[in-house]
Amino acid sequence: MRNALLRFCLFILALSVQEVRATHYMGADLVYICNPTGSNPCCYRLLHSVYYDCLGAATIPLPGPPTIHYYDIVGNNTNCNLPVALNAPELISYIEITPVCPNYSTGCTNPSATLNGILQSVHFQDWDMCNLNCTEYTFSWTSCCRNYAITSISTGASIYSYLKINPSAAYCNSSPVFINTPVPYICLNQSTTFIQGAFDAEGDSLVYALDACFMTSATDTVLYNPGYSYTSPFGANGSISIDPTTGEITLSCTTMEVVVFCLKVEEYRNNQLLSTIRRDVQVNVVNCGITNNQPSITGFNSSSNYQLLMDCSNYTNTLTFDVSDPDPNDTIFMVTWDSMIPGGVLSSVINGNTAQATIDLTNVVPGTYTFRIQAYDNFCPIYGRTEEIYTLYFQDSTATLISGLVTDSQNNPIPNCRVYLIKFDPVAQAIWQSDMTYTNASGMYNFTSCGDTVFVKAAPDSLNYPNEIPCYHASEIVFQNANPVALNASSVTADIQTQSGANAGGFGLIAGYLSQGANRMAGFSHNRTANTPLEGVRLVLMNQSLQAVGYTTTDVNGYFAFPDLGMGTYSIWVDAFRIENNLAPVVTLTAIKPILDDLELYLNRKWLELIDATGITPDFLSKAKIYPNPAGSRIQLSGFPNTIKTIRFISMDGKTAWSTVPAKSGQKNEYAIDIPATIAEGIYILEVETTEGLVSGRKIVIKR
């Protein structure tokens, strides 16, 4: 009896061990798509991919297609309404995805093959995500076990995968979707680069990072063997790096290993996290015998540029890409792409270890397209493969006539007014002045341009229109609020009305220096020594009612000045691309402190920052006299309590028109300045610098 019981216990134990060791899991990922059928925006479809090692050191053969997956769903607090399943999980596909040379057998079809081979199963399940009351939901799946061939973690570990959704952050948002299957093989002693990037249908920002791999929950990290970790999955014998913006991963290893690493992708819109997806990946290091170099693919039209802006100025109906392999005995056997340009057709001509791929755009409509091209050589068993990511900004290829009327704040046409044509370059992520013209006697202007959208801006002559503020179409003062002109017809109209400056006048002054800040958000410290003066930045002073008071442009030293102001609270806006003026710095002039002429401003990537707001004694300019104003050929300066070192005439576009070192005219601190005839009529800031280093300014009009 005792022997029989022992035999029975051993039999049950054997079954248990066999069940644990029978699994072949080597990776998984979860993503989701909103409204997959186009008829129900409440429906979110989960797509669950699981990857199986066809050998995996398991003790029984690979099982057949899996039939069901179970998901655990939790919200970010205990009172969350949970999503409702709309159907049972369904199997979409169960196929081999091993990236080996054609006709090369793997363990998926030949148990005695030297390469294990990989199978992928894909399931989907639909969920009702409406009527939810929490800001984050986690869908997770776990199962046992990872295959026993893995060398970097404890054998028999479970596998855990999850995704996170913030349904309240965006209406019917889909998560990023992985473009490529996971990387299964790299060659021993060779560096290999793979793109594990994702595509986001809404164009949201994606951030890639290595992350811990888990077993049964997001706090249950796999047990790494000594020397291994999620940031060093190959231990001391290899390396891994990831590009956080593209998902490009570079791997290398000097010993035969089977390791796992995990990739996390976060999706952001307007700095808000929308979703988090993950991919669990197994990598096999294979002895390929000799070193095989990967092919390379050029940028657009044989260049080194992987982004291209195409409009009527450079339109072509074909794009070309050169492929080459540095190994002379290799052959390019295939060039493919992801077909992410609807209507585009890829063809290739192969000539040994070189090839040229061409995409025909004849049937492609204008739009922004991000796509990938892959090239493969014929090295076996694991072919060399490379992939490049491209972005095509395809704008309308026909020219458009842009015309409009420029009027002042009283609806009067402005003749001889400068009008600028401004374009946005999506490749450089910058705006630039494409053209400039003047209005005719009736206040009309016109341009011919092409592309999707442009901006137009009118700048009246400051001498004849001293109170008018330059504006964009239709009447916006800064670029942040500018209305783009859509070039969607053969001719379009874009009228511009300038605004009148709302300056009540006074002896107040706001002035200072503008320097380069940092590409950073609020809350980080500055390195002041790294900041340099910014020339040519247009600043607009707004009153408390957000009416424009005046404008100026920084000079070569970054200096700016808004003179002749009344007491009150003002904000300083920037007329520049990307700047968010809702973060504009605020300063206040009072009877006690009517002059703030030593402001220290930093222009960061998206906002203007006030670092130091100090003022000098009001006597510096309040008791000084500058006359006559308007002036012709001479001005008089008197009443200065300090010795003047330099006087500069700064034009309204921030340029130093003239500077001089004045000589006293008899009495203490009185000066007579002869204005050269080369100084054109117009409005200037008379910038006065004393020997003590104090700088201030007054507005002066030159009119002869």
TAVENSUL-V90115 format. One record per residue. N is the residue number from 1. RES is the residue in three letters. BURIAL is 1 if it has 24 or more other ideal C-beta (glycine too) atoms within 12 Angstrom, else 0. Layout:
BEGIN
N,RES,BURIAL ; N,RES,BURIAL
END
This chain:
BEGIN
1,MET,0 ; 2,ARG,0 ; 3,ASN,0 ; 4,ALA,0 ; 5,LEU,0 ; 6,LEU,0 ; 7,ARG,0 ; 8,PHE,0 ; 9,CYS,0 ; 10,LEU,0 ; 11,PHE,0 ; 12,ILE,0 ; 13,LEU,0 ; 14,ALA,0 ; 15,LEU,0 ; 16,SER,0 ; 17,VAL,0 ; 18,GLN,0 ; 19,GLU,0 ; 20,VAL,1 ; 21,ARG,1 ; 22,ALA,1 ; 23,THR,1 ; 24,HIS,1 ; 25,TYR,1 ; 26,MET,1 ; 27,GLY,1 ; 28,ALA,1 ; 29,ASP,1 ; 30,LEU,1 ; 31,VAL,1 ; 32,TYR,1 ; 33,ILE,1 ; 34,CYS,1 ; 35,ASN,0 ; 36,PRO,1 ; 37,THR,0 ; 38,GLY,0 ; 39,SER,0 ; 40,ASN,0 ; 41,PRO,0 ; 42,CYS,0 ; 43,CYS,1 ; 44,TYR,1 ; 45,ARG,1 ; 46,LEU,1 ; 47,LEU,1 ; 48,HIS,1 ; 49,SER,1 ; 50,VAL,1 ; 51,TYR,1 ; 52,TYR,1 ; 53,ASP,1 ; 54,CYS,1 ; 55,LEU,1 ; 56,GLY,1 ; 57,ALA,1 ; 58,ALA,1 ; 59,THR,0 ; 60,ILE,0 ; 61,PRO,0 ; 62,LEU,1 ; 63,PRO,0 ; 64,GLY,0 ; 65,PRO,0 ; 66,PRO,1 ; 67,THR,0 ; 68,ILE,0 ; 69,HIS,1 ; 70,TYR,0 ; 71,TYR,1 ; 72,ASP,0 ; 73,ILE,1 ; 74,VAL,0 ; 75,GLY,1 ; 76,ASN,0 ; 77,ASN,0 ; 78,THR,0 ; 79,ASN,0 ; 80,CYS,0 ; 81,ASN,0 ; 82,LEU,1 ; 83,PRO,1 ; 84,VAL,0 ; 85,ALA,0 ; 86,LEU,0 ; 87,ASN,0 ; 88,ALA,0 ; 89,PRO,1 ; 90,GLU,1 ; 91,LEU,0 ; 92,ILE,0 ; 93,SER,0 ; 94,TYR,1 ; 95,ILE,0 ; 96,GLU,1 ; 97,ILE,1 ; 98,THR,1 ; 99,PRO,1 ; 100,VAL,1 ; 101,CYS,1 ; 102,PRO,0 ; 103,ASN,0 ; 104,TYR,1 ; 105,SER,0 ; 106,THR,1 ; 107,GLY,1 ; 108,CYS,1 ; 109,THR,0 ; 110,ASN,0 ; 111,PRO,0 ; 112,SER,0 ; 113,ALA,0 ; 114,THR,0 ; 115,LEU,1 ; 116,ASN,1 ; 117,GLY,1 ; 118,ILE,1 ; 119,LEU,1 ; 120,GLN,1 ; 121,SER,1 ; 122,VAL,1 ; 123,HIS,1 ; 124,PHE,1 ; 125,GLN,1 ; 126,ASP,1 ; 127,TRP,1 ; 128,ASP,1 ; 129,MET,1 ; 130,CYS,0 ; 131,ASN,0 ; 132,LEU,1 ; 133,ASN,0 ; 134,CYS,1 ; 135,THR,0 ; 136,GLU,1 ; 137,TYR,1 ; 138,THR,1 ; 139,PHE,1 ; 140,SER,1 ; 141,TRP,1 ; 142,THR,1 ; 143,SER,1 ; 144,CYS,0 ; 145,CYS,1 ; 146,ARG,1 ; 147,ASN,1 ; 148,TYR,1 ; 149,ALA,1 ; 150,ILE,1 ; 151,THR,1 ; 152,SER,1 ; 153,ILE,1 ; 154,SER,0 ; 155,THR,1 ; 156,GLY,1 ; 157,ALA,1 ; 158,SER,1 ; 159,ILE,1 ; 160,TYR,1 ; 161,SER,1 ; 162,TYR,1 ; 163,LEU,1 ; 164,LYS,1 ; 165,ILE,1 ; 166,ASN,1 ; 167,PRO,1 ; 168,SER,1 ; 169,ALA,1 ; 170,ALA,1 ; 171,TYR,0 ; 172,CYS,1 ; 173,ASN,1 ; 174,SER,1 ; 175,SER,1 ; 176,PRO,1 ; 177,VAL,1 ; 178,PHE,1 ; 179,ILE,1 ; 180,ASN,1 ; 181,THR,1 ; 182,PRO,1 ; 183,VAL,1 ; 184,PRO,1 ; 185,TYR,1 ; 186,ILE,1 ; 187,CYS,1 ; 188,LEU,1 ; 189,ASN,0 ; 190,GLN,1 ; 191,SER,1 ; 192,THR,1 ; 193,THR,1 ; 194,PHE,1 ; 195,ILE,1 ; 196,GLN,1 ; 197,GLY,1 ; 198,ALA,1 ; 199,PHE,1 ; 200,ASP,1 ; 201,ALA,1 ; 202,GLU,1 ; 203,GLY,0 ; 204,ASP,1 ; 205,SER,0 ; 206,LEU,1 ; 207,VAL,1 ; 208,TYR,1 ; 209,ALA,1 ; 210,LEU,1 ; 211,ASP,1 ; 212,ALA,1 ; 213,CYS,1 ; 214,PHE,1 ; 215,MET,1 ; 216,THR,0 ; 217,SER,0 ; 218,ALA,1 ; 219,THR,0 ; 220,ASP,0 ; 221,THR,0 ; 222,VAL,1 ; 223,LEU,0 ; 224,TYR,1 ; 225,ASN,0 ; 226,PRO,0 ; 227,GLY,0 ; 228,TYR,1 ; 229,SER,1 ; 230,TYR,1 ; 231,THR,0 ; 232,SER,1 ; 233,PRO,1 ; 234,PHE,1 ; 235,GLY,1 ; 236,ALA,0 ; 237,ASN,0 ; 238,GLY,1 ; 239,SER,0 ; 240,ILE,1 ; 241,SER,1 ; 242,ILE,1 ; 243,ASP,0 ; 244,PRO,0 ; 245,THR,0 ; 246,THR,1 ; 247,GLY,1 ; 248,GLU,1 ; 249,ILE,1 ; 250,THR,1 ; 251,LEU,1 ; 252,SER,1 ; 253,CYS,1 ; 254,THR,0 ; 255,THR,0 ; 256,MET,0 ; 257,GLU,1 ; 258,VAL,1 ; 259,VAL,1 ; 260,VAL,1 ; 261,PHE,1 ; 262,CYS,1 ; 263,LEU,1 ; 264,LYS,1 ; 265,VAL,1 ; 266,GLU,1 ; 267,GLU,1 ; 268,TYR,1 ; 269,ARG,0 ; 270,ASN,0 ; 271,ASN,0 ; 272,GLN,0 ; 273,LEU,1 ; 274,LEU,1 ; 275,SER,1 ; 276,THR,1 ; 277,ILE,1 ; 278,ARG,1 ; 279,ARG,1 ; 280,ASP,1 ; 281,VAL,1 ; 282,GLN,1 ; 283,VAL,1 ; 284,ASN,1 ; 285,VAL,1 ; 286,VAL,1 ; 287,ASN,0 ; 288,CYS,1 ; 289,GLY,0 ; 290,ILE,0 ; 291,THR,0 ; 292,ASN,1 ; 293,ASN,1 ; 294,GLN,1 ; 295,PRO,1 ; 296,SER,1 ; 297,ILE,1 ; 298,THR,1 ; 299,GLY,0 ; 300,PHE,1 ; 301,ASN,0 ; 302,SER,0 ; 303,SER,0 ; 304,SER,0 ; 305,ASN,0 ; 306,TYR,1 ; 307,GLN,1 ; 308,LEU,1 ; 309,LEU,1 ; 310,MET,1 ; 311,ASP,1 ; 312,CYS,0 ; 313,SER,0 ; 314,ASN,0 ; 315,TYR,1 ; 316,THR,0 ; 317,ASN,0 ; 318,THR,0 ; 319,LEU,1 ; 320,THR,1 ; 321,PHE,1 ; 322,ASP,1 ; 323,VAL,1 ; 324,SER,1 ; 325,ASP,1 ; 326,PRO,0 ; 327,ASP,0 ; 328,PRO,0 ; 329,ASN,0 ; 330,ASP,1 ; 331,THR,1 ; 332,ILE,1 ; 333,PHE,1 ; 334,MET,1 ; 335,VAL,1 ; 336,THR,1 ; 337,TRP,1 ; 338,ASP,1 ; 339,SER,0 ; 340,MET,1 ; 341,ILE,1 ; 342,PRO,0 ; 343,GLY,0 ; 344,GLY,1 ; 345,VAL,0 ; 346,LEU,1 ; 347,SER,0 ; 348,SER,1 ; 349,VAL,0 ; 350,ILE,1 ; 351,ASN,0 ; 352,GLY,0 ; 353,ASN,1 ; 354,THR,1 ; 355,ALA,1 ; 356,GLN,1 ; 357,ALA,1 ; 358,THR,1 ; 359,ILE,1 ; 360,ASP,0 ; 361,LEU,1 ; 362,THR,0 ; 363,ASN,0 ; 364,VAL,1 ; 365,VAL,0 ; 366,PRO,1 ; 367,GLY,0 ; 368,THR,0 ; 369,TYR,1 ; 370,THR,1 ; 371,PHE,1 ; 372,ARG,1 ; 373,ILE,1 ; 374,GLN,1 ; 375,ALA,1 ; 376,TYR,1 ; 377,ASP,1 ; 378,ASN,1 ; 379,PHE,1 ; 380,CYS,1 ; 381,PRO,1 ; 382,ILE,1 ; 383,TYR,1 ; 384,GLY,1 ; 385,ARG,1 ; 386,THR,1 ; 387,GLU,1 ; 388,GLU,1 ; 389,ILE,1 ; 390,TYR,1 ; 391,THR,1 ; 392,LEU,1 ; 393,TYR,1 ; 394,PHE,1 ; 395,GLN,1 ; 396,ASP,1 ; 397,SER,0 ; 398,THR,0 ; 399,ALA,0 ; 400,THR,1 ; 401,LEU,0 ; 402,ILE,1 ; 403,SER,1 ; 404,GLY,1 ; 405,LEU,1 ; 406,VAL,1 ; 407,THR,1 ; 408,ASP,1 ; 409,SER,1 ; 410,GLN,0 ; 411,ASN,0 ; 412,ASN,0 ; 413,PRO,1 ; 414,ILE,1 ; 415,PRO,1 ; 416,ASN,0 ; 417,CYS,1 ; 418,ARG,1 ; 419,VAL,1 ; 420,TYR,1 ; 421,LEU,1 ; 422,ILE,1 ; 423,LYS,1 ; 424,PHE,1 ; 425,ASP,0 ; 426,PRO,1 ; 427,VAL,0 ; 428,ALA,0 ; 429,GLN,0 ; 430,ALA,0 ; 431,ILE,1 ; 432,TRP,0 ; 433,GLN,0 ; 434,SER,1 ; 435,ASP,0 ; 436,MET,0 ; 437,THR,1 ; 438,TYR,0 ; 439,THR,1 ; 440,ASN,0 ; 441,ALA,0 ; 442,SER,0 ; 443,GLY,1 ; 444,MET,1 ; 445,TYR,1 ; 446,ASN,1 ; 447,PHE,1 ; 448,THR,0 ; 449,SER,1 ; 450,CYS,1 ; 451,GLY,1 ; 452,ASP,1 ; 453,THR,1 ; 454,VAL,1 ; 455,PHE,1 ; 456,VAL,1 ; 457,LYS,1 ; 458,ALA,1 ; 459,ALA,1 ; 460,PRO,1 ; 461,ASP,1 ; 462,SER,1 ; 463,LEU,0 ; 464,ASN,0 ; 465,TYR,1 ; 466,PRO,1 ; 467,ASN,1 ; 468,GLU,1 ; 469,ILE,1 ; 470,PRO,1 ; 471,CYS,1 ; 472,TYR,1 ; 473,HIS,1 ; 474,ALA,1 ; 475,SER,1 ; 476,GLU,1 ; 477,ILE,1 ; 478,VAL,1 ; 479,PHE,1 ; 480,GLN,1 ; 481,ASN,1 ; 482,ALA,1 ; 483,ASN,1 ; 484,PRO,1 ; 485,VAL,1 ; 486,ALA,0 ; 487,LEU,1 ; 488,ASN,0 ; 489,ALA,0 ; 490,SER,0 ; 491,SER,0 ; 492,VAL,1 ; 493,THR,0 ; 494,ALA,1 ; 495,ASP,1 ; 496,ILE,1 ; 497,GLN,1 ; 498,THR,1 ; 499,GLN,1 ; 500,SER,1 ; 501,GLY,1 ; 502,ALA,1 ; 503,ASN,1 ; 504,ALA,0 ; 505,GLY,0 ; 506,GLY,1 ; 507,PHE,1 ; 508,GLY,1 ; 509,LEU,1 ; 510,ILE,1 ; 511,ALA,1 ; 512,GLY,1 ; 513,TYR,1 ; 514,LEU,1 ; 515,SER,1 ; 516,GLN,1 ; 517,GLY,1 ; 518,ALA,1 ; 519,ASN,0 ; 520,ARG,0 ; 521,MET,0 ; 522,ALA,0 ; 523,GLY,0 ; 524,PHE,0 ; 525,SER,0 ; 526,HIS,0 ; 527,ASN,0 ; 528,ARG,0 ; 529,THR,0 ; 530,ALA,0 ; 531,ASN,0 ; 532,THR,0 ; 533,PRO,1 ; 534,LEU,1 ; 535,GLU,1 ; 536,GLY,1 ; 537,VAL,1 ; 538,ARG,1 ; 539,LEU,1 ; 540,VAL,1 ; 541,LEU,1 ; 542,MET,1 ; 543,ASN,1 ; 544,GLN,0 ; 545,SER,0 ; 546,LEU,0 ; 547,GLN,0 ; 548,ALA,1 ; 549,VAL,1 ; 550,GLY,1 ; 551,TYR,1 ; 552,THR,1 ; 553,THR,1 ; 554,THR,1 ; 555,ASP,1 ; 556,VAL,1 ; 557,ASN,1 ; 558,GLY,1 ; 559,TYR,1 ; 560,PHE,1 ; 561,ALA,1 ; 562,PHE,1 ; 563,PRO,1 ; 564,ASP,1 ; 565,LEU,1 ; 566,GLY,1 ; 567,MET,1 ; 568,GLY,1 ; 569,THR,1 ; 570,TYR,1 ; 571,SER,1 ; 572,ILE,1 ; 573,TRP,1 ; 574,VAL,1 ; 575,ASP,1 ; 576,ALA,1 ; 577,PHE,1 ; 578,ARG,0 ; 579,ILE,1 ; 580,GLU,1 ; 581,ASN,1 ; 582,ASN,0 ; 583,LEU,0 ; 584,ALA,1 ; 585,PRO,1 ; 586,VAL,1 ; 587,VAL,1 ; 588,THR,1 ; 589,LEU,1 ; 590,THR,0 ; 591,ALA,0 ; 592,ILE,0 ; 593,LYS,0 ; 594,PRO,1 ; 595,ILE,1 ; 596,LEU,1 ; 597,ASP,1 ; 598,ASP,1 ; 599,LEU,1 ; 600,GLU,1 ; 601,LEU,1 ; 602,TYR,1 ; 603,LEU,1 ; 604,ASN,1 ; 605,ARG,0 ; 606,LYS,1 ; 607,TRP,1 ; 608,LEU,1 ; 609,GLU,1 ; 610,LEU,1 ; 611,ILE,1 ; 612,ASP,0 ; 613,ALA,1 ; 614,THR,0 ; 615,GLY,1 ; 616,ILE,1 ; 617,THR,0 ; 618,PRO,1 ; 619,ASP,0 ; 620,PHE,1 ; 621,LEU,1 ; 622,SER,1 ; 623,LYS,0 ; 624,ALA,1 ; 625,LYS,0 ; 626,ILE,1 ; 627,TYR,0 ; 628,PRO,0 ; 629,ASN,0 ; 630,PRO,0 ; 631,ALA,1 ; 632,GLY,0 ; 633,SER,0 ; 634,ARG,0 ; 635,ILE,1 ; 636,GLN,1 ; 637,LEU,1 ; 638,SER,0 ; 639,GLY,0 ; 640,PHE,1 ; 641,PRO,1 ; 642,ASN,1 ; 643,THR,0 ; 644,ILE,1 ; 645,LYS,0 ; 646,THR,1 ; 647,ILE,1 ; 648,ARG,1 ; 649,PHE,1 ; 650,ILE,1 ; 651,SER,1 ; 652,MET,1 ; 653,ASP,1 ; 654,GLY,1 ; 655,LYS,1 ; 656,THR,1 ; 657,ALA,1 ; 658,TRP,1 ; 659,SER,1 ; 660,THR,1 ; 661,VAL,0 ; 662,PRO,1 ; 663,ALA,0 ; 664,LYS,0 ; 665,SER,0 ; 666,GLY,0 ; 667,GLN,0 ; 668,LYS,0 ; 669,ASN,1 ; 670,GLU,1 ; 671,TYR,1 ; 672,ALA,0 ; 673,ILE,1 ; 674,ASP,0 ; 675,ILE,1 ; 676,PRO,0 ; 677,ALA,0 ; 678,THR,0 ; 679,ILE,1 ; 680,ALA,0 ; 681,GLU,1 ; 682,GLY,1 ; 683,ILE,1 ; 684,TYR,1 ; 685,ILE,1 ; 686,LEU,1 ; 687,GLU,1 ; 688,VAL,1 ; 689,GLU,1 ; 690,THR,1 ; 691,THR,0 ; 692,GLU,0 ; 693,GLY,0 ; 694,LEU,1 ; 695,VAL,1 ; 696,SER,1 ; 697,GLY,1 ; 698,ARG,1 ; 699,LYS,1 ; 700,ILE,1 ; 701,VAL,1 ; 702,ILE,1 ; 703,LYS,0 ; 704,ARG,0
END
